[in-house]
Amino acid sequence: MQIKFVTGNSTGTVTAYYANTVPTQGNGNREQQFCAWFDPTADFHNSTVHWNPIEVVWYVDSLPIRVFRNYQNEGFPYPNQQGMRVYSSLWNTDNWVTRGGLVKIDWNSAPFIARYRHFRARACKWNGPVRISQCPT
């Protein structure tokens, strides 16, 4: 999927995409925040999630930005017992993102628009108790 972030004065807004499998088997608190090495408002950038029995990898423009490896054999939960869903959102975070809430959204700069295009999903169909290990890598 390609995402173009909100342009202009968008302080206090967050454009995000999530894969629902990282809060795995009831254990959450795995969110991460990244500072882009490019201007994400200037153009569209490719966002990819690759999930297999070994790891979940998030990419931006084919560069991995996060890797969540399968360490189940060491006692850490791994998302292999449910299907994956991908979500994207644009929301108001001026109560915590902007220097702890010191800077508020300038609603006069609205509308705040993130753009998405070329969404494509290649997946192993989820049929209940089927585990990810039964899907091709």
C-alpha positions in Angstrom: 0.0 0.0 0.0 1.2 3.5 -0.7 0.6 6.2 1.9 1.1 10.0 1.6 0.9 11.7 5.0 -1.0 14.9 5.9 0.6 18.0 4.4 0.9 21.5 5.8 0.4 22.3 9.5 -0.6 18.8 10.7 1.0 19.0 14.2 -0.9 16.7 16.5 -2.1 14.3 13.9 -0.9 10.8 13.4 -1.2 8.7 10.2 -0.6 5.1 11.1 -1.0 1.6 9.8 -1.3 -1.5 12.0 -1.2 -5.2 11.7 -3.4 -6.7 14.4 -1.2 -9.6 15.1 1.6 -7.9 17.1 -0.6 -7.5 20.2 -0.4 -11.3 20.2 -2.3 -13.8 22.3 -3.5 -11.0 24.7 0.0 -9.4 25.1 0.1 -5.9 23.7 2.4 -2.9 24.3 4.4 -3.5 21.2 3.8 -0.2 19.4 6.8 1.6 18.0 7.1 5.1 16.7 9.6 6.0 13.9 11.0 9.2 12.6 11.1 9.1 8.9 14.4 9.8 7.1 12.4 11.5 4.3 9.5 13.9 4.1 6.4 11.6 4.2 4.2 14.4 3.0 6.1 15.1 -0.2 5.1 11.9 -2.1 3.6 8.5 -1.7 5.8 5.8 -0.1 5.4 2.0 -0.2 4.4 0.4 3.1 4.6 -3.4 3.3 4.0 -6.0 6.0 5.5 -9.4 5.5 4.4 -12.1 8.0 5.5 -15.7 8.0 6.3 -18.4 10.6 9.7 -16.9 11.2 9.1 -13.2 11.6 6.9 -10.2 10.9 8.7 -7.4 9.0 7.5 -3.9 8.3 9.0 -2.1 5.3 9.0 1.5 4.0 10.1 1.7 0.3 11.6 -1.8 0.6 13.7 -0.9 3.6 12.9 -2.9 6.8 11.9 -0.5 9.7 10.9 -3.2 12.2 11.4 -6.9 12.7 9.4 -9.0 15.1 11.0 -12.4 15.3 9.4 -15.7 16.4 11.0 -16.6 19.7 8.2 -18.9 20.9 10.7 -21.6 21.7 12.1 -19.2 24.3 8.7 -18.4 25.8 7.7 -15.2 23.9 4.3 -15.1 22.2 4.2 -15.0 18.4 1.1 -14.2 16.3 0.5 -17.5 14.7 -2.9 -18.5 16.0 -5.1 -15.9 14.3 -5.5 -14.3 10.9 -3.8 -10.9 10.2 -5.8 -7.7 9.7 -4.2 -4.5 8.4 -5.7 -1.2 9.6 -4.8 2.4 8.8 -5.9 5.5 10.5 -5.6 9.3 10.9 -6.3 10.6 14.3 -5.9 13.4 16.8 -2.9 12.8 19.2 -2.3 16.3 20.4 -2.7 15.2 24.0 0.5 13.1 23.9 2.5 13.2 20.7 3.3 17.0 20.6 5.8 17.4 23.4 3.5 15.8 25.9 0.5 17.7 24.8 2.0 21.2 24.9 1.2 21.9 21.2 -2.4 21.5 20.1 -3.9 20.9 16.7 -4.6 24.0 14.7 -8.1 23.1 13.5 -8.0 26.2 11.2 -5.5 24.1 9.1 -8.2 21.4 8.5 -9.0 19.3 6.6 -6.3 16.9 7.5 -6.1 14.4 4.6 -3.8 11.3 4.3 -3.9 9.6 1.0 -3.7 5.8 0.2 -3.4 4.0 -3.0 -2.4 0.6 -4.5 -3.5 -1.5 -1.6 -2.8 -5.2 -2.4 -3.0 -8.2 -0.2 -1.4 -11.6 -0.9 -2.3 -14.0 1.8 -3.0 -17.5 2.9 -6.7 -17.7 3.6 -7.5 -18.1 7.3 -9.8 -21.0 8.1 -10.1 -21.0 11.9 -7.6 -23.4 13.6 -5.2 -23.4 10.6 -1.8 -22.1 11.8 0.5 -19.8 9.9 3.0 -22.6 9.7 0.6 -24.3 7.2 0.8 -21.3 4.9 3.6 -20.9 2.3 6.3 -18.5 3.2 
